[in-house]
């Protein structure tokens, strides 16, 4: 069986696996940078394979980039803005 996840659940999974504060914006950034490919879409929203998210969390280079993205984004967002 192939399990899929949207950006919100993908962010939750990556946060749980990495211990980093991952948001849907971070998942979108990973996709923009080519590290995460959408497998399908549902209501014009991308779906990602859970196995791909798990592999991403285990990859040291991707993990370093995710850490950079999550710390940069959390510092640059104005207080009270949605992530």
C-alpha positions in Angstrom: 0.0 0.0 0.0 1.3 3.5 -0.9 0.8 6.1 1.8 0.5 9.7 0.9 0.6 12.9 3.0 -0.2 16.5 2.3 2.0 19.4 3.4 0.5 19.7 6.9 0.9 16.0 7.7 4.2 16.0 6.0 5.4 18.8 8.2 4.1 17.0 11.3 6.0 13.8 10.2 9.2 15.6 9.5 9.0 17.5 12.8 8.5 14.2 14.7 11.3 12.5 12.8 13.8 15.3 13.0 12.9 17.2 16.2 12.9 20.4 14.2 9.9 22.9 14.1 8.8 22.1 10.6 5.8 23.9 9.0 3.9 23.6 5.8 6.0 26.5 4.4 9.1 24.5 5.0 7.7 21.5 3.2 6.9 23.8 0.3 10.4 25.2 0.3 11.9 21.7 0.2 9.7 21.0 -2.8 10.7 24.3 -4.5 14.4 23.4 -4.0 13.8 20.0 -5.6 14.3 17.8 -2.5 10.7 16.8 -2.3 8.6 15.9 -5.3 4.8 15.8 -5.3 3.5 12.3 -6.1 -0.1 13.4 -6.8 -2.4 16.1 -5.9 -5.8 16.4 -4.2 -7.9 19.5 -4.8 -4.9 21.2 -6.4 -2.8 20.5 -3.3 0.4 18.4 -3.5 0.6 15.0 -1.9 4.0 13.5 -0.9 4.9 9.9 -0.4 5.5 9.1 3.3 8.5 7.0 2.3 10.0 10.0 0.6 9.5 12.2 3.7 11.1 9.5 5.9 14.1 9.2 3.5 14.4 13.0 3.5 14.5 13.0 7.3 17.3 10.4 7.3 19.5 12.2 4.7 22.1 14.3 6.5 22.4 16.9 3.7 18.6 17.3 3.5 18.4 17.5 7.3 21.0 20.3 7.4 19.1 22.2 4.8 15.8 21.7 6.7 17.5 22.9 9.9 18.7 26.0 8.0 15.3 26.6 6.5 13.4 26.2 9.8 15.7 28.5 11.8 15.9 31.2 9.1 12.1 31.2 8.5 11.3 31.3 12.2 13.6 34.3 12.7 12.4 36.3 9.7 8.7 35.9 10.1 7.0 38.8 12.0 5.4 38.0 15.3 1.9 36.6 15.0 2.2 35.7 11.3 1.1 32.3 10.1 3.7 29.7 9.2 
